[in-house]
Amino acid sequence: MMTWFVLRVKTRNEQRTSKALESLGINTYCPMVTETRQWSDRKKKVTVPVFNSYVFVQLEESERTKVFQVSEVLYYLYWLNKPAVVRDEEIALLKEYLNENSNRIPNRGIKLGDKMFIPTGCFKGLEGVVKEVSKNRLQLLLTELGFKITLATQNIA
């Protein structure tokens, strides 16, 4: 049975390691997001990993040593003295969240203190109170769960 494991890889080598592992026939997942970074003279959109220095691999237990053919792989992440296993549902949920999070919600007319329902993602349908509104994000306090989340927004002219 194919299982998802978590690999610790050299810093800033997540994509390169993922591609090298795929060339060996190993199924990998390296979740990425696009961020806008500010330099002193410009802004630039860059793609960065969601989990720095980690890559997910799906393989048989008997093939676990195969990943060490790639020099950027450091070790497996362990939990309770066993390699950490990630369920298929958790990988699917992560992919769904990252896909839905790329769909920004319009922030037209949203003010501090407004109540709103979350339209997408794993918290879809929960009610929250707006605690912060900026040009590209919205912070909600989830009344039922008692914590804040941040949603990506877009300005509508």
C-alpha positions in Angstrom: 0.0 0.0 0.0 1.3 3.4 -1.0 1.7 5.7 2.0 2.5 9.5 2.3 5.7 10.2 4.3 7.3 13.6 5.2 10.9 14.2 4.2 13.2 16.9 5.6 15.3 18.3 2.8 18.0 20.9 2.5 16.8 24.5 2.9 15.6 26.2 -0.3 15.8 22.9 -2.2 12.2 21.8 -1.9 11.3 22.1 -5.6 14.6 20.7 -6.9 14.3 17.7 -4.5 10.7 17.1 -5.5 11.7 17.0 -9.2 14.7 14.8 -8.6 12.5 12.3 -6.6 9.9 12.3 -9.4 12.7 11.4 -11.9 13.3 8.3 -9.8 9.6 7.4 -10.2 8.5 8.5 -6.7 5.2 10.4 -6.3 5.9 13.7 -4.6 3.9 16.7 -3.4 5.5 20.0 -2.6 2.8 22.6 -1.9 3.6 26.0 -3.1 2.0 29.5 -2.8 2.7 32.8 -4.6 3.6 35.7 -2.4 4.5 39.3 -3.2 7.9 40.2 -1.8 9.0 43.8 -1.2 12.6 44.8 -2.0 14.0 48.3 -1.5 13.4 49.2 -5.2 10.6 46.9 -6.3 7.9 44.3 -5.6 8.1 40.9 -7.1 5.8 37.8 -7.0 7.7 34.7 -5.9 6.6 31.1 -5.5 7.5 29.7 -2.1 6.9 26.3 -0.4 4.1 26.2 2.2 6.3 24.1 4.5 10.0 25.2 4.4 12.4 22.3 4.1 9.7 19.6 3.8 8.4 17.5 0.9 5.7 14.8 0.9 6.5 11.5 -0.8 4.1 8.6 -1.5 5.7 5.2 -1.7 5.7 1.7 -0.3 7.2 1.1 3.1 9.8 -1.3 1.5 11.0 1.5 -0.9 11.7 4.1 1.8 15.5 4.0 1.4 15.1 4.9 -2.3 14.8 8.6 -1.5 18.3 8.9 -0.2 19.6 8.6 -3.8 18.9 12.3 -3.9 21.6 14.3 -2.1 19.2 17.0 -0.9 17.2 14.6 1.2 18.2 14.7 4.9 15.9 12.4 6.8 12.3 11.3 7.3 10.2 13.1 9.9 9.4 10.8 12.8 6.5 10.7 15.2 6.6 8.4 18.3 9.7 6.7 16.9 8.0 5.8 13.6 8.2 7.6 10.3 5.4 10.2 10.2 2.5 9.1 8.0 0.1 11.6 6.3 -3.3 10.2 5.4 -4.5 10.6 1.8 -7.4 12.7 3.0 -5.0 15.2 4.6 -3.1 15.6 1.4 -6.4 16.0 -0.5 -7.6 18.6 2.0 -4.3 20.5 1.7 -4.5 20.6 -2.1 -8.2 21.7 -1.9 -7.4 24.4 0.6 -4.5 25.8 -1.5 -6.6 25.6 -4.7 -9.6 27.4 -3.1 -7.4 29.9 -1.3 -6.2 31.1 -4.7 -9.8 32.3 -5.3 -9.9 35.6 -3.5 -13.1 37.0 -2.1 -14.2 40.5 -3.0 -13.8 43.0 -0.2 -16.2 45.7 -1.5 -18.0 47.4 1.4 -16.6 45.2 4.2 -16.0 47.1 7.4 -14.7 46.4 10.9 -17.2 44.6 13.1 -19.3 43.2 10.2 -20.5 39.7 10.5 -20.0 37.4 7.5 -20.0 33.8 6.5 -16.8 32.2 5.0 -17.5 31.4 1.4 -14.8 28.8 0.6 -12.2 26.5 2.2 -12.3 24.2 5.1 -14.1 26.8 7.3 -16.8 27.3 4.6 -20.2 28.3 6.1 -18.8 29.4 9.5 -19.7 32.9 10.8 -17.0 35.4 11.7 -16.6 39.0 12.8 -14.3 41.2 10.8 -11.4 42.3 12.9 -9.1 43.7 10.2 -9.5 44.8 6.6 -6.7 45.7 4.3 -6.1 45.9 0.6 -5.4 42.2 0.1 -6.5 40.4 3.3 -9.3 40.2 5.7 -9.0 38.9 9.3 -12.0 37.2 10.9 -12.6 36.1 14.4 -14.5 32.8 14.2 -17.2 33.1 16.9 -17.8 29.4 17.2 -14.2 28.4 17.4 -12.7 31.4 19.1 -9.7 32.1 16.9 -8.7 34.4 14.0 -8.2 33.4 10.4 -6.9 35.4 7.5 -8.6 35.4 4.1 -7.2 36.7 0.8 -9.2 39.4 -0.8 -9.3 41.4 -4.0 -10.3 45.0 -4.5 -13.4 45.5 -6.8 -13.6 48.8 -8.6 
